[in-house]
Amino acid sequence: MLLSGMNFTQFLRIVEIRTKIISMGTFASGTLFALYTQGTLSPGLVLLMAIATLFVDMGTTGFNSYFDYRNGTDRQETNCEDDKVLVYQGVKPSLALLVSLLLFGAAGALGLVLAYLTSWKLLVAGGICMLVGFAYTGGPYPISRTPFGELFAGFFLGTTLFLISYFVQTGTVAKEALLASLPFLVLVGMILSVNNSCDRISDAQAGRRTLTIILGKWGTTFLLGLEALLVVALSVLLFVLGIYPLLLLIALVPCFLFGASEFRAMVQRGFSNQTKQGNMGSIGRVYLVFSLCFVLGLLLEHLLI
């Protein structure tokens, strides 16, 4: 037993380990952009940053599991996800809370080491990220219950994490890195849009006021299409501006084709609790492929040019 009343598989489901490709993809992309711009990386800092990022993301998801159960968002009447172990397997909510606190504590300790090795400014940025991670579903006014969830998720899991990963290696926050992170901001926001569109009816019953609830069924489909097109347009524009090298843009082309196929599959399935698992799998694969293509393109640029 990992902790009394919870096994390792249940722990992985509380922190939704399969979704960590988002934070790890952004971290890897920000780190490789630092390699592209400065030509070197510190392996030790890469490892510490990777573990800290993983712990913060796992802790944040653990808080989401705890608070979504406590406020009635996750319940058997409206939830079809059998991996919600607090709902379907009787795991005590207090264990999810304890796991999250321990993960945040470990991430904080690693943050201190990283700040000592780089800059104490990192503590401020990391602290804000952890605070937002808690406030996303916790506190008196959870962000996830407002229309701003996509914006906060995209900004912190996309742009902010990209910039922190870049800063750890370079000691600076360059304008080029900020611009390079914008497709990640939109993609992370799109992931949340897909999630919320599938939960639109149950979220409304739980008292949430997400953007997809405001837009409705057809408005949400339009939003998703707009976000997909924006990722492509931003990538091309960043190449034109000289932020993305040619090899990176070429490497992203297969991702754009793959993304179009997955988007079509999501629209055909429709967006509901019953199709959530398939749709989240689709958008998760798109993000994974985008991150892999991004990293591959920058590696090729670094090795060949």
C-alpha positions in Angstrom: 0.0 0.0 0.0 1.3 3.5 -0.9 -0.7 5.1 1.9 -3.2 3.4 4.1 -6.4 3.0 2.1 -4.9 3.7 -1.3 -2.7 1.6 -3.7 -0.2 2.8 -6.3 -2.7 2.5 -9.2 -5.2 4.6 -7.3 -2.5 7.1 -6.6 -1.7 7.4 -10.4 -5.4 7.9 -11.1 -5.8 10.6 -8.5 -2.9 12.6 -10.1 -4.1 11.5 -13.6 -0.6 10.5 -14.6 -1.6 10.2 -18.3 -2.2 13.9 -18.5 1.3 14.8 -17.4 2.3 14.8 -21.1 1.1 18.4 -21.1 3.5 19.8 -18.5 6.3 17.6 -19.6 5.8 18.5 -23.3 5.9 22.2 -22.5 8.9 21.8 -20.2 10.8 19.8 -22.9 9.9 22.4 -25.6 11.0 25.4 -23.5 14.2 23.6 -22.6 15.0 22.7 -26.2 14.3 26.3 -27.2 17.0 27.3 -24.8 19.3 24.9 -26.4 18.5 26.3 -29.8 19.1 29.9 -28.7 22.2 29.4 -26.5 23.7 26.2 -27.8 24.2 24.4 -24.5 22.1 22.8 -21.6 22.9 21.9 -18.0 21.9 18.2 -17.6 21.6 18.6 -13.8 19.2 21.6 -14.1 17.2 19.7 -16.8 16.7 16.8 -14.4 15.8 18.9 -11.4 13.4 21.1 -13.4 11.7 18.0 -14.9 11.0 16.4 -11.5 9.8 19.7 -10.0 7.5 20.3 -13.0 6.1 16.8 -12.7 5.5 17.1 -8.9 3.7 20.5 -9.3 1.5 19.1 -12.1 0.7 15.9 -10.1 -0.1 18.0 -7.0 -2.3 20.3 -8.9 -4.3 17.4 -10.4 -4.6 15.9 -7.0 -6.1 19.1 -5.6 -8.5 19.0 -8.6 -9.5 15.4 -7.8 -10.1 16.4 -4.1 -12.1 19.6 -4.7 -14.1 18.3 -7.7 -15.3 15.5 -5.4 -16.0 17.7 -2.4 -18.0 20.3 -4.3 -20.0 17.7 -6.2 -18.6 18.2 -9.7 -17.5 14.5 -9.8 -20.3 12.2 -8.9 -21.7 8.9 -10.2 -24.9 10.4 -11.5 -23.1 12.6 -14.1 -19.6 11.2 -14.4 -18.7 8.3 -16.8 -15.0 8.2 -16.0 -14.4 5.0 -14.1 -10.9 6.1 -13.2 -12.2 8.6 -10.8 -11.2 6.5 -7.8 -12.8 8.9 -5.2 -16.1 8.4 -6.9 -16.1 4.8 -7.9 -13.5 3.0 -5.6 -14.2 4.6 -2.3 -10.7 6.2 -1.8 -10.9 8.8 1.0 -10.8 12.4 -0.3 -8.4 13.2 2.6 -5.8 10.9 0.9 -6.0 12.9 -2.3 -5.5 16.1 -0.3 -2.5 14.6 1.6 -0.9 13.4 -1.6 -1.2 16.8 -3.2 0.3 18.5 -0.1 3.2 16.1 -0.1 3.9 16.6 -3.8 3.7 20.4 -3.5 6.1 20.2 -0.5 8.6 18.1 -2.6 8.3 20.5 -5.5 8.9 23.4 -3.2 12.1 21.8 -1.9 13.3 21.2 -5.4 12.4 24.8 -6.2 14.7 26.0 -3.4 17.6 24.0 -4.9 16.9 25.3 -8.4 16.7 28.9 -7.1 20.0 28.5 -5.3 21.6 27.2 -8.5 20.1 29.8 -10.8 18.2 32.8 -9.4 16.0 33.4 -6.4 13.5 35.0 -8.8 12.5 31.5 -9.6 10.9 31.1 -6.2 8.4 33.9 -7.0 7.4 32.4 -10.3 7.2 28.9 -8.9 5.2 30.0 -5.9 2.7 31.8 -8.1 2.3 28.7 -10.3 1.7 26.5 -7.2 -0.8 29.1 -5.8 -2.7 29.1 -9.1 -2.6 25.3 -9.2 -4.4 25.2 -5.9 -6.8 28.0 -6.7 -7.8 26.4 -9.9 -10.3 24.2 -8.1 -9.7 25.2 -4.4 -10.5 28.2 -2.4 -13.7 30.3 -2.2 -13.7 31.3 -5.9 -12.2 28.4 -7.9 -10.9 29.4 -11.3 -12.3 26.2 -12.9 -15.9 27.4 -12.2 -15.4 30.6 -14.2 -15.1 31.4 -17.9 -11.4 32.0 -17.4 -10.2 28.4 -17.0 -8.8 28.1 -20.6 -6.9 31.4 -20.2 -5.3 30.5 -16.9 -4.5 26.9 -17.9 -3.0 28.1 -21.2 -1.0 30.9 -19.7 0.5 28.9 -16.8 0.8 25.4 -18.3 1.8 26.8 -21.7 3.5 30.2 -21.7 4.7 30.4 -18.0 6.1 26.9 -17.8 7.8 27.3 -21.2 9.4 30.6 -20.0 10.5 29.1 -16.6 12.1 26.1 -18.4 13.9 28.5 -20.7 14.9 30.8 -17.8 16.4 27.9 -15.8 18.8 27.2 -18.6 19.6 30.8 -19.8 19.0 33.0 -16.8 16.8 35.3 -18.9 13.3 35.7 -20.2 13.8 36.7 -23.8 11.1 38.2 -26.0 11.7 35.4 -28.5 10.9 32.8 -25.9 7.7 34.5 -25.0 6.6 34.6 -28.6 7.7 31.0 -29.2 5.4 29.9 -26.3 2.2 31.2 -27.8 1.2 28.1 -29.7 1.5 26.1 -26.5 -0.8 28.6 -24.7 -3.5 28.1 -27.3 -3.1 24.3 -27.4 -3.3 24.0 -23.6 -6.4 26.2 -23.7 -7.8 23.9 -26.4 -7.3 20.9 -24.2 -9.4 22.5 -21.5 -12.0 23.6 -24.0 -12.4 19.9 -25.1 -12.6 18.8 -21.5 -15.2 21.4 -20.5 -17.2 20.9 -23.7 -17.7 17.2 -22.7 -18.6 18.2 -19.2 -20.8 21.1 -20.2 -24.1 19.7 -19.0 -22.8 18.2 -15.8 -20.8 21.3 -15.0 -23.9 23.5 -15.4 -25.7 21.3 -13.0 -22.8 21.6 -10.5 -23.1 25.4 -10.7 -20.1 26.1 -12.9 -20.0 28.9 -15.4 -17.3 27.8 -17.8 -16.7 29.3 -21.2 -18.2 26.3 -23.0 -21.4 26.7 -20.9 -21.7 30.3 -22.0 -21.0 29.6 -25.7 -23.2 26.6 -25.9 -22.8 23.5 -28.1 -22.2 25.2 -31.5 -20.3 28.1 -30.1 -17.9 25.7 -28.4 -17.3 23.8 -31.7 -16.5 27.1 -33.4 -14.1 28.0 -30.5 -12.3 24.7 -30.9 -11.9 25.2 -34.6 -10.7 28.7 -34.1 -8.1 27.5 -31.6 -6.8 24.8 -34.0 -6.4 27.3 -36.8 -4.7 29.8 -34.5 -2.0 27.2 -33.6 -1.2 26.7 -37.2 -1.3 30.5 -38.0 0.9 31.3 -35.1 3.5 28.7 -36.0 3.7 30.0 -39.6 3.9 33.6 -38.3 6.6 32.8 -35.9 8.6 31.3 -38.8 8.1 34.4 -40.9 9.2 36.6 -37.9 12.4 34.5 -37.6 11.5 33.0 -34.2 10.9 29.5 -35.5 13.6 28.1 -37.8 12.7 26.4 -41.1 13.4 22.9 -39.9 11.1 23.4 -36.9 8.2 24.5 -39.2 8.8 21.6 -41.5 8.8 19.2 -38.5 5.5 20.6 -37.4 3.7 19.9 -40.7 3.0 16.2 -39.8 1.5 17.4 -36.5 -0.9 19.8 -38.3 -2.1 17.0 -40.6 -2.5 14.6 -37.6 -4.3 17.3 -35.6 -6.8 17.9 -38.5 -7.6 14.2 -38.5 -8.1 14.1 -34.7 -10.2 17.2 -34.7 -12.5 15.7 -37.4 -12.8 12.6 -35.2 -13.8 14.6 -32.2 -16.5 16.5 -34.1 -17.9 13.3 -35.4 -18.0 11.8 -31.9 -19.6 14.9 -30.4 -18.9 16.3 -27.0 -20.5 14.7 -24.0 -19.6 12.7 -20.9 -19.9 9.5 -22.9 -17.3 10.7 -25.5 -15.0 12.5 -23.1 -12.5 9.7 -22.8 -12.1 9.4 -26.6 -11.9 13.1 -27.1 -9.4 13.8 -24.4 -7.3 11.0 -25.8 -7.4 12.7 -29.2 -6.5 16.2 -28.0 -3.8 14.7 -25.7 -2.2 12.9 -28.6 -2.3 16.1 -30.6 -0.4 17.9 -27.8 2.1 15.1 -27.5 2.8 15.0 -31.3 3.1 18.8 -31.4 5.6 18.7 -28.5 7.6 15.8 -30.1 7.7 17.6 -33.5 8.7 20.8 -31.8 11.6 19.1 -29.9 12.7 17.2 -33.0 12.7 20.3 -35.2 14.9 22.2 -32.7 17.2 19.2 -32.2 17.7 18.9 -36.0 18.3 22.6 -36.2 20.9 22.4 -33.4 22.7 19.4 -34.9 22.6 20.2 -38.6 23.0 24.0 -38.8 
